[in-house]
């Protein structure tokens, strides 16, 4: 039973949580120029104190700040990197048609969309998430600092979206050159976080799940884009970001298919197409996988999970308030354990179960407005995660 390394925790969650109305109103005032960043800060801290207390009261150990200082889950990296500029009205012609996000924009009749584009050499001259970590660090007991989870943007976020428009060719001649500087920035950030006590990070990456979409793969083929080469490139980028990570820092990757207001998702497809590379070539410690609906496919791809890694099954939906049946959740965990046990690297069912944790499939507020659930619904869902975990594992 020594294979399971904490974190992740038996009862985990993905990170973002519903914002209190007072915080949303304060941010609206900031956007309207009626409140300064200095005046917003105490409102943020007070809200974070509240959400930390809620998590601890429920029994969640991987404490986050709910992403309360962000508007979108992917904020933090590219808005702080030298070499990127915020462009509020990028024409949709510079978004790749095969990317599910772009299809979503077009369904909404967007002609332009907000984004970040590379405009020079990429360099980290200020931190991305250190302030978030330091705030959380001040709000938990010293022996719980190691449990704090920092969620962060996927390193390839704007590259897939913009394809040949992701960076100027006079700045970077190749994808490899472009990503070398991005990876360097991530290594610096991870080292800084580690030095301050961070031991638990999670990359939020719906883009990897997009490679499970037959529709996207067909669109890439039509455009002459080699999907296998691009997926391998992104795996290599992750490994470059993580190559100096200390062994006692847990790095997880979260995959989902979109989590927008109204329960909107952007793609479908099981993990079969990416399982071998994801589990065996991408050097993460754990994988947070969406598994709340049939669009995520079966547990069969888990047969490729190595004995040395863990998986957090996202069985509880954060999109809607309907509560899952605890017995059904336990049966699904048992089914997943059986598949892992009889996988490419056979192991006992007990060993396989030891590699599993559970969570909601995604956050409750990937964007600041949040999902179509109430605060009470969210608390009930998190309590369900903890309840089921305690019934399945003695170390929950």
C-alpha positions as CSV (number, residue, x, y, z in Angstrom):
1,X,0.0,0.0,0.0
2,X,3.0,2.3,-0.2
3,X,2.4,3.4,-3.8
4,X,-0.1,6.1,-3.0
5,X,1.7,9.4,-2.3
6,X,-0.2,12.3,-0.8
7,X,-1.1,14.6,-2.4
8,X,-3.4,14.0,-4.3
9,X,-5.9,13.2,-1.6
10,X,-8.6,10.6,-1.6
11,X,-11.2,13.3,-1.5
12,X,-9.9,16.0,-3.9
13,X,-11.3,18.8,-5.9
14,X,-10.2,20.7,-9.0
15,X,-9.7,24.2,-7.6
16,X,-12.1,26.8,-8.6
17,X,-15.1,27.5,-6.3
18,X,-18.1,29.8,-6.5
19,X,-17.3,33.4,-5.7
20,X,-19.3,35.3,-3.1
21,X,-21.5,38.1,-4.4
22,X,-19.6,40.7,-2.5
23,X,-16.4,39.8,-4.3
24,X,-18.1,39.8,-7.7
25,X,-19.6,43.2,-7.1
26,X,-16.2,44.5,-6.0
27,X,-14.5,43.2,-9.2
28,X,-17.3,44.9,-11.2
29,X,-16.5,48.1,-9.4
30,X,-12.8,47.6,-10.2
31,X,-13.6,47.1,-13.9
32,X,-15.8,50.2,-13.9
33,X,-12.9,52.3,-12.4
34,X,-14.8,52.8,-9.2
35,X,-12.5,50.8,-7.0
36,X,-8.7,50.5,-7.0
37,X,-6.7,47.2,-6.8
38,X,-5.6,48.2,-3.3
39,X,-9.2,48.6,-2.2
40,X,-10.2,45.3,-3.9
41,X,-7.5,43.3,-2.0
42,X,-9.1,43.2,1.4
43,X,-12.3,42.0,-0.2
44,X,-10.4,39.2,-1.9
45,X,-8.6,38.2,1.3
46,X,-11.8,38.1,3.3
47,X,-13.5,36.0,0.6
48,X,-10.5,33.6,0.5
49,X,-10.6,33.3,4.3
50,X,-14.2,32.2,4.0
51,X,-13.6,29.6,1.3
52,X,-10.6,28.1,3.1
53,X,-12.8,27.7,6.2
54,X,-15.5,26.0,4.1
55,X,-13.0,23.5,2.6
56,X,-11.4,22.7,6.0
57,X,-14.8,22.3,7.7
58,X,-15.9,19.8,5.0
59,X,-12.7,17.8,5.2
60,X,-11.0,18.8,2.0
61,X,-7.3,18.7,2.4
62,X,-6.0,20.1,-0.9
63,X,-6.9,23.7,0.0
64,X,-7.2,26.2,-2.8
65,X,-8.2,29.9,-2.8
66,X,-11.1,29.0,-5.1
67,X,-9.2,31.0,-7.8
68,X,-10.8,34.1,-6.3
69,X,-8.2,36.5,-7.6
70,X,-8.8,35.3,-11.2
71,X,-11.6,35.9,-13.8
72,X,-10.8,32.7,-15.8
73,X,-9.1,29.6,-14.6
74,X,-6.2,30.1,-17.0
75,X,-5.3,33.5,-15.7
76,X,-1.9,34.0,-14.1
77,X,0.8,33.0,-16.6
78,X,0.5,34.7,-20.0
79,X,-0.8,38.0,-18.5
80,X,2.4,38.2,-16.4
81,X,5.0,37.0,-19.0
82,X,7.2,39.5,-20.9
83,X,6.7,38.8,-24.6
84,X,2.9,38.5,-24.5
85,X,0.3,41.2,-25.1
86,X,-3.4,41.2,-24.3
87,X,-5.4,41.7,-27.4
88,X,-9.1,42.2,-26.7
89,X,-10.3,41.9,-30.3
90,X,-8.4,39.2,-32.1
91,X,-10.2,38.3,-35.4
92,X,-11.6,34.8,-35.4
93,X,-9.5,34.2,-38.6
94,X,-6.5,33.9,-36.2
95,X,-8.2,31.2,-34.2
96,X,-7.9,27.7,-35.6
97,X,-11.2,26.4,-36.8
98,X,-10.7,22.9,-35.6
99,X,-10.2,23.9,-32.0
100,X,-13.4,23.3,-30.1
101,X,-13.2,26.8,-28.4
102,X,-13.4,28.4,-31.8
103,X,-16.5,26.5,-32.8
104,X,-18.0,27.7,-29.5
105,X,-17.2,31.4,-30.4
106,X,-18.8,30.9,-33.8
107,X,-21.9,29.4,-32.4
108,X,-22.2,32.6,-30.4
109,X,-21.7,34.7,-33.6
110,X,-18.5,36.2,-32.3
111,X,-16.4,38.0,-35.0
112,X,-13.5,38.7,-32.6
113,X,-12.4,37.3,-29.3
114,X,-10.1,38.2,-26.3
115,X,-6.7,36.5,-26.3
116,X,-3.0,36.9,-25.6
117,X,-0.5,36.9,-28.5
118,X,3.3,36.7,-28.4
119,X,4.9,39.9,-29.5
120,X,8.5,39.4,-28.4
121,X,11.0,37.2,-26.6
122,X,9.3,35.4,-23.7
123,X,10.8,35.9,-20.2
124,X,9.5,35.6,-16.7
125,X,10.3,38.9,-14.9
126,X,7.6,38.6,-12.2
127,X,5.9,35.7,-10.5
128,X,2.7,34.1,-11.7
129,X,1.1,32.4,-8.6
130,X,3.4,33.2,-5.7
131,X,1.0,35.8,-4.2
132,X,-1.8,33.3,-4.3
133,X,0.3,30.8,-2.5
134,X,1.5,33.3,0.1
135,X,-2.0,34.3,0.9
136,X,-3.1,30.7,1.4
137,X,0.0,30.0,3.4
138,X,-1.0,32.7,5.9
139,X,-4.5,31.1,6.3
140,X,-3.7,27.5,7.2
141,X,-1.8,25.9,10.0
142,X,1.9,25.4,9.3
143,X,1.6,21.6,9.0
144,X,-1.1,22.0,6.3
145,X,1.0,24.3,4.0
146,X,2.3,21.3,2.1
147,X,-1.3,20.4,1.2
148,X,-2.2,23.7,-0.5
149,X,-2.9,23.2,-4.2
150,X,-1.9,25.7,-6.8
151,X,-3.7,25.4,-10.1
152,X,-2.0,26.8,-13.1
153,X,-2.6,27.4,-16.8
154,X,-1.4,24.8,-19.4
155,X,1.8,25.9,-21.1
156,X,0.4,25.3,-24.6
157,X,-2.8,27.2,-24.0
158,X,-2.5,29.9,-26.7
159,X,-0.4,27.8,-29.1
160,X,-3.2,25.3,-30.0
161,X,-5.7,28.1,-30.2
162,X,-3.8,30.3,-32.6
163,X,-1.6,27.9,-34.6
164,X,0.7,29.8,-37.0
165,X,-0.4,33.1,-35.4
166,X,0.8,32.1,-31.9
167,X,4.1,33.9,-32.3
168,X,5.9,36.1,-34.9
169,X,8.3,34.1,-37.0
170,X,10.9,36.9,-36.8
171,X,11.0,36.3,-33.0
172,X,10.8,32.5,-32.9
173,X,11.7,30.3,-35.9
174,X,10.2,27.1,-34.6
175,X,7.7,25.8,-32.1
176,X,10.6,24.3,-30.1
177,X,12.2,27.7,-29.7
178,X,9.0,29.3,-28.6
179,X,8.3,26.6,-26.0
180,X,11.9,26.6,-24.7
181,X,11.3,30.0,-23.3
182,X,7.9,29.2,-21.9
183,X,9.2,26.0,-20.3
184,X,12.0,28.0,-18.7
185,X,9.5,30.4,-17.2
186,X,7.5,27.5,-15.8
187,X,10.6,26.0,-14.3
188,X,11.5,29.3,-12.6
189,X,8.0,29.6,-11.2
190,X,7.9,26.0,-9.9
191,X,11.3,26.5,-8.2
192,X,10.1,29.8,-6.6
193,X,6.9,28.1,-5.3
194,X,8.8,25.1,-4.0
195,X,11.2,27.4,-2.1
196,X,8.2,28.9,-0.4
197,X,6.8,25.6,0.7
198,X,4.5,24.6,-2.2
199,X,4.3,20.9,-2.8
200,X,1.1,20.4,-4.8
201,X,0.5,21.9,-8.3
202,X,-2.1,21.1,-10.9
203,X,-2.0,22.1,-14.6
204,X,-5.5,22.7,-15.9
205,X,-5.5,21.4,-19.5
206,X,-8.7,20.9,-21.5
207,X,-6.5,21.1,-24.6
208,X,-5.1,17.6,-24.1
209,X,-8.6,16.3,-23.9
210,X,-9.4,18.0,-27.2
211,X,-7.1,15.4,-28.8
212,X,-9.7,12.8,-27.8
213,X,-12.2,14.6,-30.1
214,X,-12.7,12.9,-33.5
215,X,-14.2,16.1,-34.8
216,X,-11.0,18.1,-33.9
217,X,-8.7,15.4,-35.3
218,X,-10.7,15.4,-38.5
219,X,-10.5,19.2,-38.7
220,X,-6.7,19.1,-38.1
221,X,-6.3,16.5,-40.9
222,X,-8.2,18.8,-43.3
223,X,-5.9,21.7,-42.4
224,X,-2.8,19.5,-42.9
225,X,-1.9,19.6,-39.2
226,X,-0.2,16.5,-37.9
227,X,-2.1,15.8,-34.6
228,X,0.3,13.1,-33.5
229,X,3.3,15.5,-33.9
230,X,1.5,18.3,-32.0
231,X,0.4,16.0,-29.1
232,X,4.0,14.8,-28.8
233,X,5.2,18.4,-28.9
234,X,2.9,19.2,-26.0
235,X,4.0,16.2,-24.0
236,X,7.6,17.3,-24.5
237,X,6.8,20.8,-23.4
238,X,5.3,19.4,-20.1
239,X,8.4,17.3,-19.5
240,X,10.6,20.3,-20.1
241,X,8.5,22.4,-17.7
242,X,8.8,19.6,-15.0
243,X,12.3,18.4,-15.6
244,X,13.7,20.1,-12.5
245,X,10.7,19.5,-10.2
246,X,11.8,18.0,-6.9
247,X,10.5,14.5,-6.2
248,X,8.4,15.6,-3.2
249,X,6.4,18.1,-5.3
250,X,3.3,16.5,-6.7
251,X,2.5,17.7,-10.3
252,X,-0.9,16.8,-11.6
253,X,-2.6,17.4,-14.9
254,X,-6.4,18.0,-15.1
255,X,-8.2,17.1,-18.3
256,X,-11.8,18.1,-19.0
257,X,-13.9,18.9,-22.1
258,X,-15.0,22.4,-21.2
259,X,-16.9,23.8,-18.2
260,X,-18.8,26.9,-19.1
261,X,-21.9,28.5,-17.7
262,X,-25.1,26.6,-18.4
263,X,-23.2,23.3,-18.3
264,X,-21.6,24.0,-21.7
265,X,-18.9,21.7,-22.8
266,X,-16.7,22.0,-25.9
267,X,-15.6,18.5,-26.9
268,X,-16.4,14.8,-26.5
269,X,-14.4,11.6,-26.8
270,X,-12.8,9.0,-24.5
271,X,-9.1,9.0,-23.5
272,X,-8.2,6.0,-25.7
273,X,-6.5,8.1,-28.4
274,X,-4.1,9.7,-25.9
275,X,-3.8,7.3,-23.0
276,X,-0.4,5.8,-23.8
277,X,1.3,9.1,-24.2
278,X,-0.6,10.8,-21.4
279,X,0.1,8.1,-18.8
280,X,3.5,6.8,-19.9
281,X,5.3,9.7,-21.6
282,X,4.0,12.8,-19.8
283,X,6.0,13.0,-16.6
284,X,3.2,14.0,-14.2
285,X,2.6,12.3,-10.9
286,X,-1.2,12.2,-11.1
287,X,-4.0,12.8,-13.6
288,X,-7.3,14.4,-12.7
289,X,-9.7,13.0,-15.3
290,X,-13.3,14.1,-16.2
291,X,-15.6,11.1,-15.8
292,X,-19.0,12.4,-14.9
293,X,-20.7,11.7,-18.2
294,X,-20.5,9.3,-21.1
295,X,-18.8,11.9,-23.3
296,X,-15.5,11.1,-21.4
297,X,-15.7,7.4,-22.6
298,X,-15.0,4.3,-20.5
299,X,-12.4,3.4,-17.9
300,X,-10.6,1.1,-20.4
301,X,-7.8,3.7,-21.1
302,X,-6.8,3.3,-17.4
303,X,-5.3,0.0,-18.3
304,X,-2.3,2.0,-19.4
305,X,-1.8,3.7,-16.0
306,X,1.7,2.8,-14.6
307,X,2.1,1.4,-11.1
308,X,4.0,4.5,-10.1
309,X,1.3,7.1,-10.8
310,X,-2.2,7.9,-9.5
311,X,-5.5,9.0,-11.0
312,X,-8.2,11.2,-9.6
313,X,-11.5,10.2,-11.0
314,X,-13.8,13.1,-11.7
315,X,-17.1,11.2,-11.0
316,X,-19.2,14.0,-9.4
317,X,-20.4,16.7,-11.7
318,X,-19.8,20.4,-10.8
319,X,-22.1,21.5,-13.6
320,X,-25.5,20.7,-12.1
321,X,-27.0,20.4,-8.6
322,X,-28.4,16.8,-9.0
323,X,-26.6,14.7,-6.4
324,X,-25.0,11.4,-7.4
325,X,-25.8,8.1,-5.7
326,X,-22.9,7.2,-3.3
327,X,-23.3,3.5,-4.0
328,X,-23.1,4.1,-7.8
329,X,-19.9,6.2,-7.2
330,X,-18.3,3.4,-5.2
331,X,-19.2,0.8,-7.9
332,X,-17.6,3.0,-10.5
333,X,-14.4,3.3,-8.5
334,X,-14.5,-0.5,-8.1
335,X,-14.9,-0.9,-11.9
336,X,-12.0,1.4,-12.5
337,X,-9.8,-0.5,-10.1
338,X,-10.6,-3.8,-11.8
339,X,-9.5,-2.3,-15.2
340,X,-6.3,-0.9,-13.8
341,X,-5.5,-4.2,-12.0
342,X,-5.8,-6.1,-15.3
343,X,-4.0,-3.6,-17.3
344,X,-0.7,-3.5,-19.3
345,X,1.2,-3.8,-15.9
346,X,-0.9,-6.3,-14.0
347,X,-1.3,-5.7,-10.2
348,X,-3.7,-6.7,-7.5
349,X,-7.0,-5.0,-7.2
350,X,-5.9,-3.6,-3.8
351,X,-2.9,-2.0,-5.4
352,X,-5.0,-0.6,-8.1
353,X,-7.5,0.9,-5.7
354,X,-4.6,2.4,-3.8
355,X,-3.8,4.5,-7.0
356,X,-7.3,6.0,-7.1
357,X,-8.8,9.2,-5.6
358,X,-12.1,10.9,-6.4
359,X,-13.2,14.5,-7.1
360,X,-15.7,16.6,-9.1
361,X,-15.0,16.4,-12.8
362,X,-14.0,20.1,-12.9
363,X,-14.2,23.3,-10.9
364,X,-17.4,25.0,-9.8
365,X,-16.3,28.3,-11.3
366,X,-13.9,28.0,-14.2
367,X,-15.0,31.5,-14.9
368,X,-15.9,34.1,-12.3
369,X,-19.7,33.8,-12.7
370,X,-19.6,30.1,-11.8
371,X,-21.7,27.1,-12.8
372,X,-25.5,26.7,-12.4
373,X,-25.3,25.5,-8.8
374,X,-25.8,27.3,-5.6
375,X,-23.2,27.6,-2.8
376,X,-25.2,25.0,-0.9
377,X,-25.1,22.7,-3.9
378,X,-21.4,23.1,-4.1
379,X,-20.9,22.3,-0.4
380,X,-23.1,19.2,-0.8
381,X,-21.1,18.0,-3.7
382,X,-17.8,18.4,-1.8
383,X,-19.3,16.7,1.2
384,X,-20.3,13.8,-1.0
385,X,-16.7,13.5,-2.3
386,X,-15.5,13.3,1.3
387,X,-18.2,10.9,2.4
388,X,-17.6,8.4,-0.4
389,X,-13.8,8.6,0.0
390,X,-14.0,7.8,3.7
391,X,-16.2,4.8,2.9
392,X,-13.7,3.5,0.3
393,X,-10.3,4.2,1.9
394,X,-9.1,4.1,5.5
395,X,-6.6,7.0,4.8
396,X,-9.2,9.4,3.5
